C-alpha cells in the first residue's frame, strides 16, 4: 500500500488531500503526477520548504499564469505583509484591508483564512458604505506599495530573488475570473486581452531590483 498526496484549489484556496492506494496503482500515480507537474498546476511551496526558491531556473519569454512555479507572483501567496502596523497573511488580505479606514473591518479581513475570502469581503465594503471615497484614485499606488514590501530585499521570504530570476520575461496575470484590469483574460479567438496592471507593476518592481 502507498500514500498518494495531491493539492487542488479553485483560485481562492488550496487544499491538500491524501488517500491510501493499492501498490498496483503506483505507476498510474507517477504518470498523473508527471502530467500535473508538466502542466504547472501544482501549488507552490511556501518559503522555508526548501532551497529551490533561491535557485535560478530557465525562464520563458512570457509567464501568463501565476500558478505552479510562478505562484509566488500571485497576491494569494502566503507571505506576511505589513500594512498600517498590522501583519496580513497575504498581499490580497492587505490590499482589501486598505479599502477601508475602519480598524474594525481591517481586523476582520486580517483574520480571514484565505485570500479569496478577503477579496470577497473587501468587495462588499463599497455596498456597505465602508470603502474609502478616494479608492479609485489610490488603489494602484497602494498595490505598488504592497508589492514593494512583498519583494523587498530585507523581507525574510527573499521573494525578490525569485522575481529577479524571471529575467526579462513578460509577466501576465492571465485569469479566468474576468479580471481585465489587474490581469488579462483569453477571448474566444485565443488572444489575451486586458490592462494587466498587476503584471506591469511586477515588471516595474523587477526593473528596480536590477
GIZIZI-V920497 format. One record per residue. N is the residue number from 1. RES is the residue in one letter. OMEGA is omega in whole degrees, 0 to 359 (* if undefined). NEAR is the number of other ideal C-beta (glycine too) atoms within 10 Angstrom. Layout:
N RES OMEGA NEAR
N RES OMEGA NEAR
This chain:
1 X 179 8
2 X 177 12
3 X 177 9
4 X 181 16
5 X 179 10
6 X 178 15
7 X 180 13
8 X 182 13
9 X 182 15
10 X 181 9
11 X 180 14
12 X 180 15
13 X 181 14
14 X 183 16
15 X 179 10
16 X 179 10
17 X 178 9
18 X 180 9
19 X 179 10
20 X 185 8
21 X 179 14
22 X 180 8
23 X 185 8
24 X 180 8
25 X 185 13
26 X 180 13
27 X 178 9
28 X 180 11
29 X 180 16
30 X 180 11
31 X 181 10
32 X 179 13
33 X 178 14
34 X 180 10
35 X 180 10
36 X 179 15
37 X 181 12
38 X 181 10
39 X 177 10
40 X 184 13
41 X 175 15
42 X 182 18
43 X 182 17
44 X 175 21
45 X 179 13
46 X 180 13
47 X 178 19
48 X 180 9
49 X 180 9
50 X 179 9
51 X 185 7
52 X 183 10
53 X 181 19
54 X 183 11
55 X 179 10
56 X 179 11
57 X 181 9
58 X 183 6
59 X 177 14
60 X 182 10
61 X 182 8
62 X 174 11
63 X 188 21
64 X 177 20
65 X 180 17
66 X 178 24
67 X 174 19
68 X 181 15
69 X 181 18
70 X 182 19
71 X 180 20
72 X 178 21
73 X 183 24
74 X 176 19
75 X 181 24
76 X 180 21
77 X 182 23
78 X 177 16
79 X 183 19
80 X 178 17
81 X 179 23
82 X 175 12
83 X 179 19
84 X 176 11
85 X 180 5
86 X 180 15
87 X 180 11
88 X 185 26
89 X 176 20
90 X 176 23
91 X 180 25
92 X 177 25
93 X 183 31
94 X 181 29
95 X 180 25
96 X 179 27
97 X 181 26
98 X 181 23
99 X 184 22
100 X 176 20
101 X 182 12
102 X 178 16
103 X 179 11
104 X 180 8
105 X 178 19
106 X 180 21
107 X 179 11
108 X 179 14
109 X 181 25
110 X 183 17
111 X 176 12
112 X 188 21
113 X 187 10
114 X 178 18
115 X 179 25
116 X 178 18
117 X 179 17
118 X 180 28
119 X 180 21
120 X 180 13
121 X 181 17
122 X 180 22
123 X 182 12
124 X 182 11
125 X 181 19
126 X 180 13
127 X 181 8
128 X 179 10
129 X 184 6
130 X 179 15
131 X 180 19
132 X 186 16
133 X 183 7
134 X 188 8
135 X 183 14
136 X 180 9
137 X 186 9
138 X 188 13
139 X 180 17
140 X 179 15
141 X 180 10
142 X 178 15
143 X 179 19
144 X 180 15
145 X 181 15
146 X 178 22
147 X 178 21
148 X 177 15
149 X 181 16
150 X 184 24
151 X 178 25
152 X 182 15
153 X 180 10
154 X 177 7
155 X 185 17
156 X 182 10
157 X 179 20
158 X 179 14
159 X 179 19
160 X 179 19
161 X 181 15
162 X 177 22
163 X 179 18
164 X 182 17
165 X 173 17
166 X 175 20
167 X 180 12
168 X 181 10
169 X 175 16
170 X 183 14
171 X 182 20
172 X 179 21
173 X 179 27
174 X 182 19
175 X 179 21
176 X 181 10
177 X 170 11
178 X 176 9
179 X 180 17
180 X 176 14
181 X 179 14
182 X 182 20
183 X 179 23
184 X 179 22
185 X 182 16
186 X 177 14
187 X 180 10
188 X 179 5
189 X 177 6
190 X 181 6
191 X 177 9
192 X 180 17
193 X 180 11
194 X 181 21
195 X 177 14
196 X 183 23
197 X 178 19
198 X 178 25
199 X 180 22
200 X 179 17
201 X 178 19
202 X 179 23
203 X 177 18
204 X 180 12
205 X 177 18
206 X 180 19
207 X 180 10
208 X 182 11
209 X 184 13
210 X * 7
